[in-house]
Amino acid sequence: MPRFTRAELLSYRDHEVPDLVGPGLKLLFVGINPGLWTAATRTHFASPSNRFYPALYAAGIIEEPLSPSGGMTDADRDLLRSRGIGITNIVRRATARADELTRAELRAGAAELEATVRRTSPRVVAILGITAYRTAFDRKLATPGRQPEPLAGAELWVVPNPSGLNAHETAASLAVAYAEAARAAGVI
């Protein structure tokens, strides 16, 4: 695992991480925006404190554990794509914390996400974070789980954010929520 100084990580502020999508997309996970570690490694959810990949494994969405804190290999990316899994973000620019994003950025990101969903045609979109979803899509009363309205033709779910800052969630509780969306997508 690489080690970054604070100054090195801060140098990745505002960088972007390419989407991980491929043909046969079934389930598109949508983060809020890349963190600095993610930007440094060009790998979604790469921070060592992030529970995304442990939750995917615990849910049975992936069949072998991934530890991408040093970056993903091509084989890791191929594994996710072969399962019909993709990853993107509402806002593309990296920040130290999601609360650095403005309401306008989140709303603009929602429109961009809708275009991405139209282009990639996943069965299910799972947005990771209820607060970001409420702000980005102007759904103040939304609750976690399956949403009543689709997003650009895809079934829409809002599931918990795997960030280490989301302290009341565990890899096990995340796995339960992620498995529901994955079952709806036909991934498990």
PEURVEN-V642448 format. One line per field, one symbol per residue. ss: DSSP state (H for helix, E for strand, L for the rest). phi: phi as a letter, one per 20 degrees, with the letter a starting at -180 (. if undefined). burial: # if it has 9 or more other ideal C-beta (glycine too) atoms within 8 Angstrom, else .. A space follows every 50 residues. Layout:
BEGIN
ss: ???
phi: ???
burial: ???
END
This chain:
BEGIN
ss: LLLLLHHHHHLLLLLLLLLELLLLLLEEEEELLLLHHHHHHLLLLLLLLL LHHHHHHHHLLLLLLLLHHHLLLHHHHHHHHHLLEEEEELLLLLLLLHHH LLHHHHHHHHHHHHHHHHHHLLLEEEEELHHHHHHHLLLLLLLLEELLLL ELLEEEEEELLLLLLLLLLLHHHHHHHHHHHHHHHLLL
phi: .fddfgfffffegmfddffdbbfmfdcdecffafeffgffelcgleggee dgfgfgffenfdebfdcefeoeefffffgfffendccbcfdeeecfbffe eegffffffffffgfffffelffcddeepffffgffdlcgdfdfofefdf dlnefdcdcffegffefeddgfffgffffgffffenec
burial: ...#...###.##.#.#..##...#################.#####..# ############...#.##.##...##.###.#############..#.. #...######.#######.#.#########.#####.....#..#.#... #..##########..#..#.#.#############.#.
END
